[in-house]
């Protein structure tokens, strides 16, 4: 078999009567697959991605909507006469009640992530993302109309459910659409949209008077998810379904149509289409021969990748990024910034800026290198921050700001942007939603424990100013883990990543420039499969 075009891979000689093994098609190495050029996204793909990212924007809104300091003050909320302009949200609530409503979002997020695989695999990425807007609307209405903090916590939990679904499905959706050479660019858009959401909600906080005369001068802030949810449902027709999901559901004609809508026309689309069809056929047969997707994830072939994905997702919280929120007001007051809304804006803009740089330049570097260098930067930043907290002075007040900025920048260029990216790249596409459901649930679980326990650990009666020293120790262990266990997945296909962990004696292990010739069960039709 010879290629008629010089740009096509040169196929090694393979007899057409290759036997099938355990009723699964055989695949054989093809040299020169790297000659196939990258896909070019179309305007329709850009529109589809922008509409899908409303779920990440909602996540950012929810993450920052409680950041207005006068909503809660542990000491002032317990006074018989609460000072005007303090403890605005449900005056008289206890610290335990405030912690309950804060963590309700994380609890809902973990549950939403865990449940998200079923609708994503059953009904598709498009409908799951679109109808998730209904849950956002429900949660927003409960928050907006709540008469007590317990009802408000239910609204937060519903919004957490929507956030958990959105993040897992969105990460897998973008992984399935993004051209392999631009995968970090597109998947980091989740973090960009999240950061924009935090900036928008904190900007609305400037409209809250210093001493509100009515709760309706700040309660509309909690109705934001209603608007976002309505928009998400409204733009659902603009979201194109993932061709990978369509192929997994054996809707080949529809998948081919969507493929031509997502990318600019050219010979490259046809080449990638052939690769995609063969790869998904093989993955679909593999899942159908297994008792469940979960059992396949924990099988010898995928358990290592799955374990690494869980660790990477969990480290997004265990690295200490969200724990910095505890120190924000004190840090900025120490250098003379008394407008706490401004401090929130500075932090959120810094995250947006650093994520933008990661999105723009991240695809130029190896994933593993970024994880190692970024984690080392976080270790240095967190150590410096802890020392400045332990030994406060006029100079150290500024040094700790510098350490914080270095920590945030390192986070955004490493596990902050790559935690979910590498987690999805390690797992075959048909298992992505199931793997992401568990891994993202672990992210939310870690966030819950940080939210509940770190404020207690960092109190004066416990570790106090030395509490942040926990995180450089955790990060040292993480660097060793990355060094030993995490491969580089940049520009690697599913087959190449799997071959790094698992070798089948009946199949040749692929190299970076390999593709596969895939023989169908009739032993007559040959399809070029994914390198």
N, C-alpha and C positions, 0 to 999 in steps of 0.2 A: 504494500500500500504506500503510495507516494503522494506528497502534497503538491498541488498545482501552483501554489504561491510560495514565494520565498519567505514570507513572514509567518507561515504556519509551522508548527513543530514538526520535526522529522521523527517519524514513528519507527520504532524498532520492529523487526520482523516478528510477527506473532501468528501462529496457525489459527485458522478460524474454528477449529474443533477443540478449543481449550475447554477442558471439563469444568463444570461448576463444582464448588466445594460447599457441602451442606446446603445446597439449593441457593447459594448466594453467588452472584456473578463474580468472576475473577477480574482483577485489574493488573495491568502490566506497565512497566516504566516506559515513558517516552521522554526523549532528550530534547531540550531546547524550548520548553514551554514558556520560558521568559520572553520569547519573541512576541507573544501576544501583548498588545498595548493595553494601557489602563482605560477603563471606561470614563466617559465624560458626562457628568450629570446634566440633565436638561432643566429648563425653567420649571417644568411640572414637578420634578423631583424637589427642587428648592421650595416650591410652594407647599408640597406635601410635608416636607420636614418642618417648615415653619409652623404649619398648623398643628402638627403632632407635638411640637415643643411647648404648647400651652400647658401640658401636664407638668413639665419641669418648672415653668413659670409659677404654677400653683404651688409646687413644692417650696420654692423660694419664698413666696408670699407667706406661707404657713410657718416657715422656719423663723421669719423675722417679725411676725405680727405682734408678738408679745414683748418685743424689745424695748418698748417705751417704759422707762424706769418708774414714772409715777403710777403705773398700773399696780405696782406691788412694792411694799417696803416691809421687811420682816418685823421691824420694831414698831414703826408708826401705825401699821395696820392693827396692832393689838392695843393701842391707846384708847381710853374711854372717849376722848374727843380727838378725832383724827384731824390733823391740820388740813386746811383747805388746799386742794390741788394735789393731795397725796392719797395713795391707796384708792385710785379712781375706780378700778374694776371690782365691783361687788365689795364695797367697804366692809371691813371687819373680818375678812376671810383669814384663816390661819395659814401658816407656812405649809402645813401638810396638805391643805386644800389647794394651795397654789401649785405645789409639786404635783398633785393629782391631775390638775388640768394641763399642766405643762407636759407631763409624760403620757397623757391620753393620746396625744398625736403620735408619739413613738409606738405605743401599743397598737393603735390602729394601723400604723405604717407596717409594722411587722406582720400583722394579720393579713393586710392587703397584699403585701409581697408574697406571702405564702400561698394565698388563694389565686394569685394572678395567672399562674401557669395554665389553669383549666380553661378560663375564657380565651386566653391568648392562643392556645392550641386548638380549641374547639370552634371558636367563632372568628378567629383571625385577629391580627394586630390592629387593623383599622377600626373594626367595630368595638373592640375592647377599649382602645384609647378614646374613641368618640363617646360611647355611652358611659364611660367613666365620669364624664362631665355631669351626669345626673347625680352621682354620689357627691360631687363637689357642691352642686346646688343645694342638696339636702343638708350637707354639713354646714354650709354657709348660712342657710336660713335658721338652723337651730342655734348657731352662735349668735346671730344677729338678734334673735327674738328671745334669747335665754333670760329668765328672770332670776336665776341663781347660778352659782359657780358649778354646781353639779350638772345642770342641764347644759351649761356652756362646755363642760368637759366632754359631754356626749357629742356635741358638735365638733369639737376638736378631734375626737376619735373617728368620726365619720370622714372628716377631711384627711386624717391620717390614712384611713383605708384607701381613699382615692390617691393619695401621694404614693403609697406603697405599690399599688397597681401600676400607676403611671411610670414610675422609675424603672421597674423591671421590664415592662413591655416596651417602653421607649428605648432602653438600652439595646434590647434585642432587635427591635425594628431598625434602628440606625445601623447596627452591625450588619444586618441583612441587606440593606440598601447601599451602604457606602462602598465605593470602589476601594479595593484593598490597599492601594497606595495612599489613600486619603482617609483611612479609617479613623485615625486619631482626630483629624480635623472635624469630621462629622459627629463622632461620639462625644467629643468635648463640648459640642453645642448644648448638651444636657446641662453641663456645669455653667455655661454662659447664660442660658435661659434662667437657671436657678439664681444666679447672681443678679441678673436684671430684676427678677422678682423681689429679691431682698432690697434692692435699691429703690424700687418703686414704692414698696410698702413703707419703708423708712422715710421716704420723701413726703408721703402723705401725713406722716406724724408731725411735720412742721406746721400743719394746719390746726393742730390741737392747741387750744389756748392754755396758758400756764395754769389757769384756775377755771376749768370748765364749769359753766352754770347748769349744764344739763348733760346727761349721759349720751344724748344723741349728738353731742359735739365730738365724740370719739367712737361710739359704737358702730357707725357705718364702716369703719375700718374692717370690722369682722364680717362684713357682708361682701368683701372682695371675692371670695370663692364663688359666690353666686354669679357674679359677672363672668368670671373665668370659666365656670362650668357651662353657662349658656353659650359662650363663644365656642367652647370645645365641641359641644353638640352641633352648633350651627355650621362649623367648618369641617365636620366629619366627611361630607361628600368630596372635599378637596384632598383628602388623604388617600394616597394610592396604597392598595394592599401590597404586602410583601410578596414578591414572586416566589421566594423560598417557601413561604407558608402555602401558597397556592400549589406548588409542585408537591409538597408533602401531602396535600389533600388530593393529589392527582388531578388537579384542574390545569392541565398543561396548556391548553389554548389560551385561557385567561392569563396564565403566568407569562406566556410569550407576548401577549398584548401589553401587559403592564411593563414588561422588560423594555419594550420599544418606546413606551411613554417616559420611563425613568431616565433614559440615557439618550444622548444625541446619536442620530443614525450613523452607521458605518459598519465596516466588516468586523470591527472589534466586538460589537454587540452579538453578532452571530457566533463568533468564536467563544465568547463567554457564555452564551446561551447553551452551547453544546456541553461545555464543562459543567455548568450548573445542573442541567438535566441529569447527567450521569451521576454526579455527586449526590444529588438528592434522592435519586432512585436507590442508590446503594444505602444511604442513611435510612431511608424509609423501610427498606427490607430488613435492615438490622434492628430497627425498633419493633417491627412487626414480629420478628422472631424471638423477641424478648418478652418476658412476662409483664414488664412495665418499664417506663422510662427511668424511674427511680432505681430499679434493680440494675438497669444498664449503666447508670451513672456510678454505682458503687461496685461495678464489675471490675475485674483486673485490668481491663482495657482503658477505663476512664477514671478509676477512683483517685489516682494521683492528681490528675488535672482538676478534678472536682474538689479535692481537698485544698489545693492551692487557690482555687477560685474563692472558696469560703474564707480562707485566711486573708486574702487581698481585700475582699469586701469588708470584712470585720475591721481591718486595720485603718480604714477610712475614719473610724471613730476612735479606736484605741490609740491612735497616734497623738491625740490631745488637741486637735484643731478646735473642736467645739468647746473644750474646757477653757479655752482662752476667753470665752464670753464672760466668765466669772470675773476676770480681772479687768475687763474693758473700762468700766466707769472709773475705777481707782487709778488706772494708768493715765488716762487722759486728764483727770482732775489734777494729778501730780505735776503735769507740765502746763497747767493753766487753762485747759479747755473745760469749761464748766457747762457748756451746752452739750448734754449727753446725746442729743439727737445727731449732732455733728460728729461725735465719735463713732456712732453706728454707721453713719454715711461713709466716713473715712475707711472703716474696716471693710464694709461691703464693696466699696469701690476698689479697694486694694485687691480683694478676691477676684472681682470681675476683670481687672487689669491683668492680673497674673494668669488667670484662666485663658484670657484672650491670647496672651503670648504663648501659652502651652498649645492652644488650638492652632495658632499660626505656624509655629516652628516645630511642634512635637514630632511630626512625621519624619523629620530629618534625622532623628536620633533613634538608637535602639531602645526598646521598651525597658529592657533589663538595666541598661546604663542609666536611664533616667530614674528608675526606681532606686538604684544604689546611690547615685549622687544626690538625689533629692532627699532621701532618707538620712544621709550623712549631714546634709544641710539642716534638716530638722533637729538632729541630735545636737549640733552646735548651737542652733538658735534656742532650743529648749533649755540647754544647760546654762547659756548666758542669761536667759530670762529668769531661771530659778535663782541664780546667784544674785541678780539685781533685786529680786523680790526678797531674798534673805537679808541682803545688806543694802537697804534703801539709802539713797543720797540724792542730792540735786543732779549730779552727773549720771548716776545710775538710772534715774527716772527717764532720761533720754536714751540711755543705752538699752534699756529694756524695750523701748519702742522700736529701736533698730533691730533688736533680737526678734521681736514679734513679727516685724515685716519680713525678715529673713526666713523665719519659720513658715509664714503664710506663703511666701513665694516658693519655697522648697516643697511645701505641701501641694501646691497647685501644679507644679511641674513633675510630681511623682505620684504618690498614691492617691492624691486628691482627684487627679484626672485619669490616672491609669488603673486605679483599683477596679472599676467596673469594666474598663476596656479590655484589659488582659484577662479578666475573669470570663468574659464572653468569648474571647479569641481562643481560649484553651479548650472549649467545648464544641462539639459538632452542632450545627445549626438546629437540627430537629430536637436536640436536648437542651437548647439554650434557655427556653422559658422555664423549664423545670429546674435546671441548675441555678438560674438567676433567682427563682423564687426562694430557694433555700439560702443562697448566698446573700441576697438582699435582705432577707429576714434576719440574718445574722448581723447585718449592718444596723438595722433598726434596734435589735436587741442590745447591741453594744451602746447605741445612742441612749437607750433607756437607762442602762446602768450608769453611764456617765452623768446623765441628767439627775438621777436620784442620789447617787453616792458621792460624786466629786465635790459638790458644794458642802457636804458634811465633812469630807476628809480635809478640805481646804479651810475649814473654820478654825478660829483661834484655839478652841479646845482640843483640836486634833493636830494635824500636821501643819496647819497654818500656811505661812509663806513658802514652805518647802514642799508643798503638796505636788506642785507641777514637776518635781523631780522624778515622779513615777514614769513620766512619758519618755524621757531620754533612755531610761533603762529598757522600756518596752521596745523602743526603736532600735536599740542595739541588737536585741534578739531578732527583730524583723529584718535588719540588714543581713544577718547571718542566714536567715531563712531564704531571703531572695538570692543570696550568693550561692547557696547550696541547691535550692529546689526550683527556682523560677527560671524558665528558659526565655529566650527572646522570641517574641511572636510577631515582630514587625514584618510586614509583607509576607507573612506565612499563611498558607491556606490550612483548612481543617485537616486535610490528609497529612500535610507536612508536620503540623503540630502533634497530631496523634502519633506519628512515626517517631517523634522524639522520646515518647514514653513507652510505646508498645510496638513490638516487632512480631509479625506473623511469619513463621518459618516457611509458609507457602507463598509468601509475597515478598518482593524485593523492596527494601527500605528506600524511600525516595530521597533525592537530593534537592537542593534549592531550585534546580532548573528542570526537575522532572514533572511530567504529567502522566496520565494513565490512559491506556486503551481499555475500554470497558466493553466486555462481550456480554450481550443479553442472553437470556436463558435459551433462546432458540439457536444459539451458537452461529448465527448468521450475521446479525447486525452489530456493527462496531461503532462505539461512540467515544469521542475524546473526553476524558474525565479530568477532574480538577487536579492541577497540581495545586 
